[in-house]
Amino acid sequence: MKFSQLDGMKVVSLDAKNVGEISGVEIDEKKWVVTHVHIELSDDAIKQLDFKKPFMGKVTICFPVGFITKVGDVISLSRTLEGLRRIPECR
């Protein structure tokens, strides 16, 4: 699958909450494998996870690819929305 097919795909948590959408990936350049996907959080997810929303912008988290359970019409995660609370924001 090409990244262009993933870019902008909706992401859904284990408890069927809208998390946001894919906005990028991180690659381990030594092993040439994707390690994380960048998820641009929805406004609801930002509020529920207690992130501070920038005035002009979005909050993006770096989510390990090992927690993705399914890629289809949407990307399904093996974590509930509350379980994403410890996932760091991308810098």
C-alpha positions as CSV (number, residue, x, y, z in Angstrom):
1,M,0.0,0.0,0.0
2,K,1.3,3.5,-0.9
3,F,1.4,6.2,1.7
4,S,-0.7,8.4,-0.6
5,Q,-3.6,5.9,-0.1
6,L,-3.2,6.2,3.7
7,D,-2.9,10.0,3.8
8,G,-6.1,11.5,5.1
9,M,-7.7,8.2,6.1
10,K,-10.0,8.3,9.1
11,V,-8.8,6.6,12.3
12,V,-11.2,4.9,14.7
13,S,-10.4,3.7,18.3
14,L,-11.2,0.4,19.8
15,D,-14.3,1.9,21.4
16,A,-15.4,3.2,17.9
17,K,-14.6,6.9,18.6
18,N,-13.3,9.2,15.8
19,V,-9.7,9.8,16.6
20,G,-8.8,11.8,13.5
21,E,-6.9,11.1,10.3
22,I,-3.5,10.0,9.1
23,S,-1.2,12.9,8.2
24,G,2.3,11.3,8.0
25,V,4.6,8.4,8.9
26,E,7.9,7.9,10.6
27,I,10.5,5.6,9.1
28,D,13.4,3.8,10.7
29,E,16.0,4.7,8.1
30,K,18.4,2.0,9.2
31,K,15.8,-0.8,8.8
32,W,13.6,0.9,6.2
33,V,10.4,0.2,8.1
34,V,7.5,2.4,9.1
35,T,7.5,2.7,12.9
36,H,4.8,5.3,13.6
37,V,1.9,7.0,11.9
38,H,1.0,10.6,12.6
39,I,-2.6,11.0,13.5
40,E,-4.1,14.5,13.3
41,L,-6.6,14.5,16.1
42,S,-10.2,15.4,15.6
43,D,-11.5,18.4,17.7
44,D,-13.5,15.9,20.0
45,A,-10.4,13.8,20.5
46,I,-8.3,16.8,21.4
47,K,-10.8,17.8,24.1
48,Q,-11.3,14.3,25.5
49,L,-7.5,13.7,25.7
50,D,-6.9,17.2,27.3
51,F,-4.6,18.5,24.7
52,K,-4.5,22.3,24.2
53,K,-5.6,23.1,20.7
54,P,-3.5,25.7,18.9
55,F,-5.4,28.7,17.7
56,M,-4.4,28.0,14.1
57,G,-3.5,24.4,13.7
58,K,-4.1,20.8,14.8
59,V,-2.7,18.4,17.4
60,T,-0.8,15.4,15.9
61,I,0.2,12.3,17.9
62,C,2.8,9.8,16.8
63,F,1.1,6.4,17.1
64,P,3.1,3.1,16.9
65,V,2.1,1.0,13.9
66,G,2.0,-2.1,16.1
67,F,-1.3,-0.9,17.6
68,I,-3.0,-0.7,14.2
69,T,-5.4,-3.7,13.9
70,K,-7.0,-3.2,10.5
71,V,-6.6,-1.0,7.4
72,G,-9.7,-0.9,5.3
73,D,-12.2,1.9,4.7
74,V,-10.9,3.3,8.0
75,I,-7.9,2.5,10.1
76,S,-8.8,0.7,13.3
77,L,-6.7,0.8,16.5
78,S,-6.3,-1.6,19.3
79,R,-6.6,1.1,21.9
80,T,-9.6,3.0,23.2
81,L,-9.7,6.8,22.9
82,E,-8.8,7.0,26.6
83,G,-5.9,4.6,26.0
84,L,-4.3,7.2,23.6
85,R,-3.8,9.6,26.5
86,R,-0.1,8.5,26.9
87,I,0.7,8.7,23.2
88,P,3.1,11.7,22.7
89,E,2.4,14.6,20.5
90,C,4.6,14.8,17.4
91,R,7.2,17.5,17.5
